[in-house]
Amino acid sequence: MGVLALSDLAIAYGGETVVHGLSLDVSEGELLSLLGPSGAGKTTILKAVAGLLPPARGDIRIDGRTVRGLPPEKRSAVMVFQNPLLFPFMNVAQNIGFGLRMQGVAPDEARRRIRDILELTRLSGLEGRRVNEISGGQQQRVALARALVLKPSILLLDEPLSNLDANLRQQMRDLIQDIQSETRVTTLLVTHDQSEALMISHRIGLLLSGRLRQVGTPKDLYHRPVDRDVAEFFGGCNFFTGRIRQGVFGCELGSFPAPGISANGQHLTATIRPEDILIGADSDYPISGRVRRASFEGAATRLWVDCDAVSLVVLTPRSDLAPGRPVRLRLPVEKIRIFPPKKESASADVNQPSP
């Protein structure tokens, strides 16, 4: 198995609570990323699951059994740290097999498991090398192999890609996905990189200031943020206010049907992602504006467009729109998100009720 359940977890450092009442379930075979800025409490949660830090309150259950009070070696949860923490006096195979020796695994079985994990982590042929004779990316793979060879119920990855350059990060992302898909090991991964979490995860839990703000699929958090803070974390930059009247959201950019919003007469905030704004030239594009700034980003160009009292950021494949150029825009109704009043827990698309 490999099921992790965190219930009302609170963790404190020096009398100050850094994780507040966190409840989270990670299903068997799932890769869930804890995403958030530095200081949000992500690594703290991993350490609590691994048994390296006692929670002040709440419970941690692995495969239905509470592990509070159990030492790390009794939890079947293995943590891979941001820095590989390998033994420099051992070669690759010896580093990988260290935990097996501590568990008293028979030598023949240990050799077989080391051989299999070397192949899985694409380290075959390097087993006799010292760790100072291999690259940083290979060292991180050795640390991953050392954890996987123990066949844990829960694999804990603490920002395993943050010390690698861009090319190696992409290779390691692919490797982690391939290994997780093949082994189906339940994985809790910590990262501050939004693109990494979006690419690698089955689900994402967003932590802000020690609180779990939203849990869902990558598409959920990217396209259906529950509030402005979540939207901003995922690159949202277009926000505008309006009032709901009889199922219509009226604002400075126009009026948009909002049948799923039950907040008649209230002022609410809406958002639309830069890539969802359309540029055209006919009456289907009712918003007029002027390009104030343009930034070429390779596959797309980012535009800052002034539309009377509102400024919008637009991401377009077009590269011919220079500053000073007049443009016409359209905001697709199905792409607009309206955030509910604070007391409500979910936002909604303007063209359908919240689920």
Residue frames as qw, qx, qy, qz and C-alpha x, y, z in Angstrom:
[[0.000, 0.887, 0.462, 0.000, 0.00, 0.00, 0.00],
 [0.407, 0.020, -0.026, 0.913, 0.95, 3.65, 0.25],
 [0.162, -0.787, -0.448, -0.392, -1.75, 5.90, 1.69],
 [0.335, -0.007, -0.381, 0.862, -0.90, 9.03, 3.65],
 [0.248, -0.783, -0.482, -0.306, -3.41, 10.94, 5.79],
 [0.266, 0.078, -0.363, 0.890, -2.61, 14.16, 7.64],
 [0.303, -0.704, -0.609, -0.203, -5.32, 15.32, 10.04],
 [0.299, -0.935, -0.117, -0.147, -5.50, 18.78, 11.65],
 [0.803, -0.028, -0.141, 0.578, -1.71, 18.96, 11.66],
 [0.073, -0.983, 0.080, -0.150, -0.07, 21.87, 13.49],
 [0.831, 0.017, -0.148, 0.537, 3.71, 22.22, 13.72],
 [0.185, -0.982, 0.022, -0.030, 5.65, 24.80, 15.70],
 [0.691, 0.277, -0.263, 0.613, 9.23, 26.07, 15.82],
 [0.299, 0.072, -0.377, 0.874, 10.38, 27.78, 18.99],
 [0.080, 0.456, 0.617, -0.637, 6.84, 28.34, 20.18],
 [0.348, 0.447, -0.140, -0.812, 5.68, 29.84, 16.87],
 [0.708, 0.307, 0.629, -0.096, 3.20, 27.81, 14.81],
 [0.006, 0.454, -0.547, -0.704, 4.38, 27.51, 11.21],
 [0.256, -0.131, -0.830, -0.479, 1.81, 24.97, 9.93],
 [0.378, 0.001, 0.398, -0.836, -1.80, 25.57, 10.90],
 [0.649, 0.208, 0.545, -0.488, -4.47, 22.85, 11.07],
 [0.352, 0.434, -0.629, -0.540, -3.48, 21.08, 7.86],
 [0.737, 0.090, 0.636, -0.212, -5.55, 18.11, 6.68],
 [0.439, 0.587, -0.506, -0.454, -4.52, 16.31, 3.51],
 [0.866, -0.008, 0.497, -0.059, -4.91, 12.82, 2.02],
 [0.221, 0.588, -0.656, -0.419, -2.48, 11.37, -0.52],
 [0.926, 0.119, 0.110, -0.340, -3.86, 8.35, -2.34],
 [0.767, -0.206, 0.552, 0.253, -2.03, 5.16, -3.16],
 [0.639, 0.280, 0.491, 0.521, 0.17, 5.63, -6.23],
 [0.166, 0.948, 0.247, 0.114, -0.38, 9.39, -6.34],
 [0.530, 0.054, -0.085, 0.842, 2.25, 12.09, -6.83],
 [0.142, -0.922, -0.354, -0.073, 1.09, 15.14, -4.91],
 [0.476, 0.313, -0.163, 0.805, 3.18, 18.32, -4.82],
 [0.309, -0.805, -0.345, 0.371, 3.19, 20.72, -1.90],
 [0.436, 0.495, 0.187, 0.728, 3.73, 24.07, -3.60],
 [0.266, -0.930, -0.248, 0.050, 4.40, 27.43, -2.04],
 [0.262, 0.845, -0.295, 0.360, 6.94, 30.19, -1.47],
 [0.502, 0.189, -0.646, 0.543, 9.92, 29.89, 0.86],
 [0.068, -0.114, 0.559, -0.819, 8.80, 29.83, 4.48],
 [0.621, -0.170, -0.278, -0.713, 5.34, 28.47, 3.72],
 [0.650, -0.319, 0.564, -0.397, 5.93, 25.29, 5.77],
 [0.837, 0.334, -0.324, -0.288, 6.41, 22.76, 2.98],
 [0.514, 0.369, -0.731, 0.255, 9.63, 21.11, 4.17],
 [0.306, -0.292, 0.616, -0.665, 8.38, 21.26, 7.75],
 [0.850, 0.050, 0.109, -0.512, 5.48, 19.01, 6.75],
 [0.787, 0.355, -0.504, -0.008, 7.82, 16.51, 5.07],
 [0.190, 0.408, -0.743, 0.495, 9.99, 16.37, 8.18],
 [0.572, -0.177, 0.465, -0.652, 6.94, 15.69, 10.33],
 [0.918, 0.184, -0.117, -0.332, 5.86, 12.83, 8.05],
 [0.664, 0.428, -0.581, 0.197, 9.40, 11.42, 8.02],
 [0.792, -0.509, -0.306, 0.144, 9.57, 11.51, 11.83],
 [0.564, 0.206, -0.193, 0.776, 12.24, 14.20, 12.00],
 [0.081, -0.217, 0.183, -0.955, 9.99, 16.80, 13.62],
 [0.038, -0.394, -0.883, 0.253, 7.15, 16.16, 16.11],
 [0.135, -0.562, -0.408, -0.706, 3.84, 17.91, 15.37],
 [0.123, -0.142, 0.495, -0.848, 2.27, 20.02, 18.10],
 [0.593, 0.223, 0.483, -0.605, -1.20, 18.76, 17.20],
 [0.717, 0.427, -0.245, -0.493, -2.93, 16.41, 14.82],
 [0.821, -0.133, 0.556, 0.010, -2.23, 12.97, 13.44],
 [0.318, 0.572, -0.637, -0.408, -0.14, 11.38, 10.70],
 [0.827, 0.011, 0.527, -0.194, -1.32, 8.02, 9.38],
 [0.239, 0.490, -0.724, -0.421, 0.48, 5.80, 6.89],
 [0.427, -0.025, -0.864, -0.266, -1.51, 2.90, 5.48],
 [0.608, -0.542, -0.411, -0.410, -4.19, 3.54, 8.09],
 [0.750, -0.395, -0.379, 0.371, -1.82, 3.36, 11.07],
 [0.148, -0.983, 0.069, -0.079, -0.82, 6.35, 13.16],
 [0.785, 0.236, -0.253, 0.515, 2.92, 6.98, 13.16],
 [0.167, -0.848, 0.184, -0.468, 3.01, 9.73, 15.76],
 [0.627, -0.641, 0.418, -0.150, 5.77, 8.88, 18.20],
 [0.954, 0.097, 0.201, 0.199, 7.37, 6.28, 15.92],
 [0.360, -0.600, 0.409, 0.586, 11.04, 6.77, 14.98],
 [0.412, 0.605, -0.357, -0.580, 11.84, 7.42, 11.29],
 [0.118, 0.307, -0.916, -0.231, 13.02, 3.87, 10.60],
 [0.227, 0.242, 0.910, -0.247, 9.65, 2.45, 11.68],
 [0.366, 0.532, 0.237, -0.726, 7.48, 4.63, 9.39],
 [0.573, 0.317, 0.671, 0.348, 8.05, 3.27, 5.86],
 [0.273, 0.950, 0.150, 0.012, 8.47, 6.87, 4.72],
 [0.711, -0.157, 0.169, 0.665, 11.83, 7.81, 3.20],
 [0.107, 0.954, 0.094, -0.265, 12.92, 11.38, 2.55],
 [0.688, 0.274, 0.187, 0.646, 15.22, 12.60, -0.24],
 [0.241, -0.764, -0.160, 0.577, 16.70, 15.94, 0.73],
 [0.374, 0.916, -0.017, -0.145, 17.42, 18.97, -1.44],
 [0.121, 0.724, -0.679, -0.031, 21.14, 18.19, -1.08],
 [0.797, 0.122, -0.558, -0.194, 21.90, 14.50, -1.82],
 [0.550, -0.606, 0.470, -0.331, 23.76, 13.84, 1.51],
 [0.937, 0.205, -0.281, -0.001, 25.76, 10.92, 0.10],
 [0.747, -0.569, 0.252, 0.235, 28.68, 9.18, 1.80],
 [0.351, 0.841, -0.372, -0.175, 31.84, 10.43, 0.02],
 [0.216, -0.519, 0.827, 0.024, 33.91, 7.41, 1.07],
 [0.630, 0.189, 0.747, -0.095, 31.47, 4.97, -0.61],
 [0.044, -0.031, 0.668, 0.742, 30.88, 4.29, -4.28],
 [0.485, -0.067, -0.240, -0.838, 27.49, 4.60, -5.96],
 [0.678, -0.170, -0.680, -0.219, 26.39, 1.01, -5.29],
 [0.418, -0.148, -0.694, 0.567, 27.49, 1.17, -1.67],
 [0.166, 0.010, 0.206, -0.964, 25.57, 4.40, -1.14],
 [0.612, -0.107, -0.396, -0.676, 22.44, 2.90, -2.65],
 [0.722, -0.149, -0.674, -0.036, 22.76, -0.28, -0.60],
 [0.093, 0.307, -0.597, 0.735, 23.48, 1.40, 2.74],
 [0.593, -0.195, 0.222, -0.749, 19.88, 1.25, 3.97],
 [0.887, 0.042, -0.389, -0.247, 19.55, -2.38, 2.91],
 [0.537, 0.217, -0.684, 0.444, 22.58, -3.28, 5.03],
 [0.190, -0.244, 0.485, -0.818, 21.06, -1.44, 8.00],
 [0.773, -0.070, 0.028, -0.629, 17.88, -3.49, 7.52],
 [0.505, -0.299, 0.808, -0.057, 19.81, -6.76, 7.40],
 [0.810, 0.462, -0.024, -0.360, 18.72, -7.66, 3.87],
 [0.869, -0.108, 0.412, 0.253, 20.50, -10.78, 2.61],
 [0.227, -0.536, 0.448, 0.679, 23.50, -9.98, 0.33],
 [0.262, 0.185, 0.805, 0.499, 22.09, -11.77, -2.75],
 [0.084, 0.787, 0.611, 0.003, 18.74, -9.98, -2.41],
 [0.162, -0.827, -0.007, 0.539, 20.51, -6.67, -1.81],
 [0.276, -0.290, 0.596, 0.696, 22.64, -7.07, -4.96],
 [0.205, 0.454, 0.788, 0.361, 19.55, -7.87, -7.03],
 [0.015, -0.878, -0.447, 0.168, 17.65, -4.86, -5.73],
 [0.236, -0.699, 0.214, 0.640, 20.62, -2.55, -6.25],
 [0.295, -0.017, 0.716, 0.632, 21.05, -3.81, -9.81],
 [0.129, 0.649, 0.719, 0.210, 17.35, -3.24, -10.57],
 [0.103, -0.905, -0.267, 0.314, 17.30, 0.25, -9.06],
 [0.322, -0.460, 0.402, 0.723, 20.48, 1.25, -10.93],
 [0.214, 0.259, 0.743, 0.578, 18.70, 0.41, -14.16],
 [0.014, -0.789, -0.614, 0.000, 15.50, 2.17, -13.12],
 [0.180, -0.904, -0.074, 0.380, 17.33, 5.38, -12.23],
 [0.653, 0.732, -0.048, 0.189, 19.59, 5.23, -15.32],
 [0.284, -0.839, 0.462, -0.036, 22.75, 4.77, -13.28],
 [0.967, 0.013, 0.217, 0.132, 23.89, 1.43, -14.70],
 [0.715, 0.487, -0.080, 0.496, 27.61, 1.50, -15.35],
 [0.029, 0.738, -0.271, 0.618, 28.29, 4.03, -12.60],
 [0.810, -0.532, -0.208, -0.135, 27.97, 1.68, -9.63],
 [0.826, -0.149, -0.171, 0.516, 31.74, 1.59, -9.00],
 [0.273, 0.605, -0.036, 0.747, 32.23, 5.38, -9.15],
 [0.287, -0.327, -0.515, 0.739, 32.84, 7.51, -6.07],
 [0.107, 0.833, 0.528, -0.124, 30.25, 10.20, -5.56],
 [0.117, -0.794, 0.140, 0.579, 32.81, 12.95, -6.24],
 [0.255, -0.192, 0.726, 0.609, 33.37, 11.41, -9.67],
 [0.152, 0.532, 0.781, 0.289, 29.78, 11.89, -10.86],
 [0.001, 0.398, 0.185, 0.899, 27.75, 14.97, -11.75],
 [0.251, -0.026, 0.471, -0.845, 25.28, 16.79, -9.52],
 [0.721, 0.060, -0.194, -0.663, 22.36, 15.34, -11.44],
 [0.697, 0.099, -0.710, -0.006, 23.77, 11.83, -11.06],
 [0.131, 0.105, -0.728, 0.664, 24.28, 12.41, -7.35],
 [0.512, -0.006, 0.235, -0.826, 20.61, 13.36, -7.01],
 [0.796, 0.096, -0.446, -0.397, 19.68, 10.17, -8.85],
 [0.459, 0.134, -0.811, 0.337, 21.82, 8.17, -6.40],
 [0.186, -0.049, 0.565, -0.802, 19.95, 9.76, -3.49],
 [0.707, 0.079, -0.078, -0.699, 16.64, 8.90, -5.19],
 [0.722, 0.161, -0.663, -0.114, 17.81, 5.32, -5.83],
 [0.202, 0.158, -0.793, 0.553, 18.91, 4.94, -2.19],
 [0.454, 0.020, 0.402, -0.795, 15.38, 5.83, -1.10],
 [0.762, 0.187, -0.250, -0.568, 13.55, 3.73, -3.71],
 [0.497, 0.249, -0.831, 0.033, 15.60, 0.57, -3.08],
 [0.107, -0.057, 0.782, -0.612, 14.02, 0.40, 0.40],
 [0.233, -0.381, -0.789, -0.422, 10.56, 0.09, -1.20],
 [0.051, 0.135, 0.519, -0.842, 8.91, 2.68, 1.07],
 [0.160, 0.649, 0.741, -0.071, 5.17, 3.16, 1.33],
 [0.110, 0.973, 0.183, -0.090, 5.69, 6.93, 1.06],
 [0.650, 0.156, 0.089, 0.738, 8.46, 8.71, -0.86],
 [0.140, -0.927, -0.198, 0.286, 9.18, 12.25, 0.35],
 [0.626, 0.333, 0.177, 0.683, 11.04, 14.56, -2.06],
 [0.235, -0.834, -0.193, 0.460, 12.28, 17.90, -0.72],
 [0.283, 0.901, -0.160, -0.287, 12.90, 20.22, -3.69],
 [0.828, -0.158, 0.433, 0.319, 15.05, 17.56, -5.40],
 [0.631, 0.533, 0.323, 0.463, 15.57, 19.66, -8.55],
 [0.068, -0.989, -0.106, 0.074, 16.32, 23.10, -7.12],
 [0.421, -0.709, 0.406, 0.394, 20.12, 22.76, -7.25],
 [0.634, 0.142, 0.624, 0.434, 20.22, 21.61, -10.88],
 [0.038, 0.307, -0.309, -0.900, 20.53, 23.70, -14.04],
 [0.613, 0.299, 0.045, -0.730, 17.61, 24.03, -16.45],
 [0.614, 0.302, -0.650, -0.330, 18.51, 21.08, -18.69],
 [0.230, 0.097, -0.923, 0.292, 19.16, 18.74, -15.79],
 [0.379, 0.114, 0.519, -0.757, 15.94, 19.83, -14.08],
 [0.712, 0.270, -0.196, -0.617, 13.93, 18.81, -17.12],
 [0.536, 0.246, -0.806, -0.055, 15.73, 15.46, -17.32],
 [0.034, 0.031, -0.846, 0.532, 15.08, 14.82, -13.63],
 [0.560, 0.157, 0.230, -0.780, 11.41, 15.80, -13.99],
 [0.728, 0.256, -0.476, -0.421, 11.06, 13.24, -16.77],
 [0.390, 0.197, -0.874, 0.214, 12.90, 10.62, -14.71],
 [0.220, 0.007, 0.682, -0.698, 10.77, 11.18, -11.60],
 [0.683, 0.211, 0.019, -0.699, 7.60, 10.93, -13.66],
 [0.671, 0.274, -0.652, -0.221, 8.80, 7.74, -15.37],
 [0.223, 0.144, -0.876, 0.403, 9.85, 6.14, -12.07],
 [0.377, 0.065, 0.518, -0.765, 6.66, 7.14, -10.30],
 [0.731, 0.237, -0.206, -0.605, 4.56, 5.81, -13.17],
 [0.622, 0.248, -0.740, -0.054, 6.48, 2.50, -13.21],
 [0.257, 0.060, -0.833, 0.485, 6.75, 1.89, -9.47],
 [0.425, -0.626, -0.462, -0.462, 3.47, 3.59, -8.43],
 [0.463, -0.230, -0.555, 0.652, 5.15, 4.68, -5.21],
 [0.157, -0.903, -0.395, -0.062, 3.04, 7.22, -3.35],
 [0.546, 0.130, -0.064, 0.825, 5.00, 10.47, -3.49],
 [0.152, -0.940, -0.266, 0.150, 4.80, 13.76, -1.63],
 [0.616, 0.251, 0.096, 0.741, 7.03, 16.30, -3.36],
 [0.187, -0.835, -0.208, 0.473, 7.92, 19.80, -2.15],
 [0.494, 0.271, 0.312, 0.765, 8.65, 22.60, -4.62],
 [0.013, 0.656, 0.222, -0.721, 8.40, 26.37, -4.94],
 [0.011, -0.228, 0.594, 0.771, 8.42, 26.14, -8.76],
 [0.624, 0.340, 0.296, -0.638, 4.92, 26.50, -10.24],
 [0.630, 0.472, -0.462, -0.408, 5.85, 25.09, -13.66],
 [0.158, 0.285, -0.937, 0.126, 7.51, 22.08, -12.03],
 [0.365, 0.132, 0.752, -0.533, 4.40, 21.32, -9.95],
 [0.647, 0.442, 0.041, -0.620, 2.10, 21.77, -12.94],
 [0.532, 0.475, -0.639, -0.288, 4.16, 19.41, -15.10],
 [0.252, 0.279, -0.910, 0.175, 4.89, 16.64, -12.64],
 [0.259, -0.029, 0.719, -0.644, 1.90, 16.31, -10.30],
 [0.135, -0.430, -0.863, -0.228, -1.32, 14.39, -10.23],
 [0.258, -0.877, -0.382, -0.132, -2.54, 16.93, -7.68],
 [0.338, 0.383, -0.280, 0.813, -1.14, 20.07, -6.07],
 [0.424, -0.759, -0.458, 0.187, -1.62, 21.45, -2.58],
 [0.283, 0.649, -0.068, 0.703, -0.86, 25.17, -2.39],
 [0.566, -0.557, -0.411, 0.447, 0.55, 26.37, 0.93],
 [0.167, 0.675, -0.023, 0.718, 0.60, 30.06, 1.80],
 [0.199, -0.562, 0.418, -0.686, 1.78, 31.19, 5.25],
 [0.089, -0.166, 0.917, -0.352, 1.47, 27.70, 6.67],
 [0.588, 0.285, 0.509, -0.560, -2.11, 27.17, 5.53],
 [0.313, 0.144, 0.843, 0.413, -3.36, 24.88, 2.81],
 [0.267, 0.380, 0.041, -0.885, -5.27, 27.20, 0.48],
 [0.778, 0.361, -0.086, -0.507, -6.34, 24.89, -2.33],
 [0.423, -0.239, 0.860, 0.156, -5.87, 21.25, -3.33],
 [0.746, 0.517, 0.243, -0.342, -6.70, 19.96, -6.79],
 [0.811, 0.283, 0.323, 0.397, -5.37, 18.92, -10.16],
 [0.387, -0.201, 0.190, 0.880, -2.89, 21.23, -11.90],
 [0.013, 0.428, 0.537, 0.727, -5.68, 22.41, -14.20],
 [0.361, -0.761, -0.538, 0.030, -7.91, 23.14, -11.20],
 [0.447, -0.646, -0.127, 0.606, -5.40, 25.46, -9.57],
 [0.313, -0.079, 0.379, 0.867, -4.32, 27.09, -12.82],
 [0.107, -0.338, -0.560, -0.749, -7.76, 27.68, -14.33],
 [0.507, -0.639, -0.452, -0.360, -10.05, 27.59, -11.28],
 [0.302, 0.163, -0.567, 0.749, -8.25, 29.34, -8.40],
 [0.307, -0.630, -0.704, 0.113, -10.42, 29.74, -5.31],
 [0.182, -0.917, -0.199, 0.293, -9.30, 33.30, -4.58],
 [0.335, 0.924, -0.172, 0.062, -7.07, 36.13, -5.71],
 [0.395, -0.707, 0.584, 0.050, -4.05, 34.93, -3.72],
 [0.759, 0.019, 0.633, 0.152, -4.08, 31.57, -5.50],
 [0.613, 0.748, 0.234, 0.103, -4.57, 33.23, -8.88],
 [0.062, 0.945, -0.321, 0.008, -1.64, 35.60, -8.29],
 [0.590, -0.487, 0.632, 0.125, 0.63, 32.73, -7.24],
 [0.691, 0.217, 0.638, 0.262, -0.03, 31.06, -10.61],
 [0.336, 0.001, 0.408, 0.849, 0.76, 34.19, -12.58],
 [0.072, 0.783, 0.597, 0.157, -2.62, 35.88, -12.57],
 [0.318, -0.186, -0.058, 0.928, -2.21, 39.62, -13.14],
 [0.189, -0.297, -0.389, -0.851, -5.52, 40.83, -14.59],
 [0.150, -0.452, -0.787, 0.392, -8.00, 41.72, -11.84],
 [0.140, -0.274, -0.200, -0.930, -11.03, 43.96, -12.12],
 [0.110, 0.254, 0.755, -0.594, -13.96, 44.73, -9.85],
 [0.301, -0.223, -0.500, -0.781, -17.65, 44.88, -10.63],
 [0.452, -0.023, 0.526, -0.720, -21.12, 44.37, -9.23],
 [0.005, 0.193, 0.961, 0.200, -23.48, 41.45, -9.61],
 [0.435, 0.230, 0.234, -0.839, -27.02, 42.42, -10.65],
 [0.816, 0.297, 0.207, -0.450, -29.61, 39.84, -11.67],
 [0.901, 0.067, 0.390, 0.179, -27.05, 37.30, -12.81],
 [0.593, 0.712, 0.011, 0.376, -24.86, 39.79, -14.69],
 [0.625, -0.472, -0.030, 0.621, -21.40, 40.95, -13.69],
 [0.326, 0.899, 0.152, 0.248, -20.97, 44.58, -14.68],
 [0.610, -0.514, 0.084, 0.597, -17.56, 46.26, -14.67],
 [0.059, 0.774, -0.208, -0.595, -15.54, 48.86, -16.55],
 [0.120, -0.282, 0.810, 0.500, -14.73, 46.30, -19.25],
 [0.454, -0.071, -0.603, -0.652, -18.37, 45.45, -19.99],
 [0.709, -0.178, 0.360, -0.580, -21.16, 43.20, -18.78],
 [0.328, 0.258, -0.900, -0.130, -20.80, 39.45, -18.56],
 [0.793, -0.315, -0.281, -0.439, -23.43, 36.83, -17.70],
 [0.098, 0.358, -0.812, 0.451, -22.82, 35.28, -14.27],
 [0.721, -0.310, -0.345, -0.515, -25.68, 32.86, -13.59],
 [0.777, -0.159, -0.570, 0.216, -23.70, 30.87, -11.00],
 [0.278, 0.155, -0.430, 0.845, -22.97, 33.77, -8.67],
 [0.374, -0.712, -0.577, -0.138, -25.43, 34.28, -5.83],
 [0.418, -0.366, -0.257, 0.791, -24.21, 37.66, -4.60],
 [0.178, 0.747, 0.469, 0.437, -26.75, 40.09, -6.02],
 [0.141, -0.967, -0.087, -0.195, -25.75, 43.71, -5.49],
 [0.690, -0.623, 0.181, 0.321, -22.30, 42.91, -4.12],
 [0.301, 0.846, -0.429, -0.100, -18.97, 44.21, -5.40],
 [0.928, -0.162, 0.303, 0.143, -16.74, 41.29, -6.41],
 [0.061, -0.703, 0.577, 0.412, -13.36, 40.79, -8.06],
 [0.915, 0.355, 0.177, -0.068, -12.86, 38.90, -11.33],
 [0.302, -0.611, 0.601, 0.418, -9.80, 37.71, -13.21],
 [0.871, 0.482, 0.060, -0.078, -8.80, 36.44, -16.64],
 [0.738, -0.317, 0.354, 0.479, -5.46, 34.95, -17.59],
 [0.034, 0.668, -0.336, -0.663, -3.28, 36.89, -20.08],
 [0.104, -0.143, 0.863, 0.472, -3.28, 34.04, -22.60],
 [0.211, 0.494, 0.841, -0.064, -7.10, 33.91, -22.62],
 [0.196, 0.746, 0.138, -0.622, -7.62, 37.49, -23.86],
 [0.633, 0.392, 0.552, 0.375, -8.24, 37.62, -27.62],
 [0.065, -0.548, 0.182, 0.814, -7.03, 40.31, -30.03],
 [0.451, 0.463, 0.703, 0.297, -8.99, 41.10, -33.19],
 [0.131, -0.078, 0.222, 0.963, -10.27, 43.84, -35.44],
 [0.250, -0.395, -0.600, -0.649, -14.06, 43.59, -35.79],
 [0.472, -0.501, 0.024, -0.725, -17.15, 44.21, -33.67],
 [0.875, -0.278, -0.395, -0.017, -16.68, 40.90, -31.85],
 [0.626, -0.066, -0.346, 0.696, -13.78, 42.61, -30.04],
 [0.123, -0.878, -0.380, -0.265, -15.58, 45.40, -28.13],
 [0.531, -0.769, -0.029, 0.355, -12.80, 46.60, -25.83],
 [0.527, 0.766, -0.097, 0.356, -10.51, 49.26, -27.28],
 [0.650, -0.689, 0.102, 0.304, -7.04, 49.85, -25.93],
 [0.425, 0.837, -0.326, 0.109, -3.53, 50.93, -26.74],
 [0.899, -0.039, -0.253, 0.356, -0.32, 48.96, -26.29],
 [0.270, -0.943, 0.186, -0.050, 1.82, 50.64, -23.62],
 [0.210, -0.643, 0.733, 0.073, 4.63, 48.06, -23.52],
 [0.936, 0.235, -0.177, -0.196, 5.58, 44.88, -25.36],
 [0.353, -0.607, 0.712, -0.007, 7.96, 42.13, -24.26],
 [0.748, 0.337, -0.508, -0.263, 9.00, 39.37, -26.69],
 [0.612, -0.445, 0.598, -0.264, 9.18, 36.01, -24.86],
 [0.198, -0.220, 0.919, 0.261, 9.97, 33.61, -27.69],
 [0.059, 0.333, 0.906, 0.254, 6.81, 31.66, -28.46],
 [0.082, -0.824, -0.556, -0.071, 4.64, 34.58, -27.33],
 [0.207, 0.378, -0.106, 0.896, 4.69, 38.33, -26.78],
 [0.266, -0.591, -0.637, 0.418, 3.47, 39.89, -23.53],
 [0.078, 0.533, 0.243, 0.807, 1.57, 43.15, -24.00],
 [0.113, -0.443, -0.557, 0.694, 0.54, 45.75, -21.44],
 [0.027, 0.476, 0.569, 0.670, -2.61, 47.32, -22.84],
 [0.062, 0.216, 0.411, -0.884, -4.29, 50.45, -21.43],
 [0.107, -0.491, -0.755, -0.421, -8.07, 50.30, -21.78],
 [0.284, -0.768, -0.154, -0.553, -9.36, 53.61, -20.41],
 [0.444, -0.711, 0.353, -0.416, -9.32, 53.17, -16.60],
 [0.913, -0.235, 0.331, -0.040, -8.22, 49.51, -16.71],
 [0.216, 0.667, -0.684, -0.204, -4.88, 48.05, -17.78],
 [0.969, 0.006, 0.183, -0.164, -4.66, 44.45, -18.99],
 [0.199, -0.542, 0.769, 0.276, -1.76, 42.11, -19.64],
 [0.866, 0.380, 0.045, -0.323, -2.18, 40.04, -22.79],
 [0.432, -0.389, 0.757, 0.299, -0.11, 37.07, -23.95],
 [0.730, 0.584, 0.101, -0.340, -0.34, 36.58, -27.71],
 [0.803, 0.024, 0.422, 0.419, 1.55, 34.64, -30.41],
 [0.428, 0.846, 0.158, 0.276, 1.60, 37.84, -32.47],
 [0.630, -0.355, -0.012, 0.691, 4.87, 39.78, -32.50],
 [0.308, 0.437, 0.346, 0.771, 3.80, 42.75, -34.64],
 [0.273, -0.861, -0.371, -0.215, 2.13, 44.87, -31.94],
 [0.483, 0.209, -0.290, 0.799, 4.51, 47.64, -30.89],
 [0.183, -0.524, -0.487, 0.674, 3.99, 50.23, -28.13],
 [0.152, 0.360, -0.070, -0.918, 1.52, 52.92, -29.17],
 [0.205, -0.073, -0.804, -0.553, -0.43, 50.55, -31.43],
 [0.602, -0.068, 0.231, -0.761, -4.24, 50.64, -30.95],
 [0.172, 0.020, -0.979, -0.112, -5.82, 47.20, -30.45],
 [0.680, -0.235, -0.063, -0.691, -9.24, 45.70, -29.86],
 [0.028, 0.214, -0.936, 0.280, -9.76, 42.96, -27.28],
 [0.732, -0.277, -0.319, -0.534, -12.36, 40.40, -26.30],
 [0.227, -0.335, 0.804, -0.436, -12.69, 38.61, -22.96],
 [0.513, -0.121, -0.780, -0.337, -14.26, 35.17, -23.54],
 [0.619, -0.504, 0.072, -0.598, -17.02, 34.75, -20.96],
 [0.959, -0.181, -0.215, -0.038, -16.05, 31.15, -20.19],
 [0.684, 0.247, -0.367, 0.580, -12.51, 32.22, -19.30],
 [0.132, -0.608, 0.238, -0.746, -13.47, 34.82, -16.69],
 [0.531, -0.284, -0.740, 0.300, -13.37, 33.84, -13.03],
 [0.295, -0.690, 0.012, -0.661, -15.32, 35.72, -10.41],
 [0.330, 0.065, -0.785, 0.520, -14.21, 35.32, -6.82],
 [0.433, -0.655, -0.578, -0.222, -17.04, 34.96, -4.31],
 [0.335, -0.822, 0.170, -0.428, -17.42, 36.95, -1.10],
 [0.091, 0.549, -0.762, 0.330, -14.80, 36.02, 1.53],
 [0.620, -0.206, 0.579, -0.488, -17.20, 33.87, 3.55],
 [0.927, 0.294, 0.028, -0.232, -17.67, 31.49, 0.58],
 [0.663, -0.453, 0.550, 0.231, -15.09, 28.84, -0.22],
 [0.597, 0.142, 0.637, 0.467, -15.04, 28.57, -3.97],
 [0.149, 0.471, -0.213, -0.843, -14.93, 30.81, -7.02],
 [0.641, 0.446, 0.611, -0.131, -16.99, 30.31, -10.14],
 [0.276, 0.134, 0.567, 0.764, -16.90, 30.64, -13.89],
 [0.266, 0.253, 0.133, -0.921, -19.16, 33.43, -15.03],
 [0.546, 0.116, -0.494, -0.667, -21.04, 31.09, -17.35],
 [0.723, -0.182, -0.651, -0.144, -21.77, 28.24, -14.93],
 [0.645, -0.714, 0.077, -0.260, -22.31, 27.53, -11.22],
 [0.074, -0.609, 0.767, -0.190, -19.45, 26.46, -9.01],
 [0.636, 0.011, -0.760, -0.130, -19.15, 22.67, -8.76]]
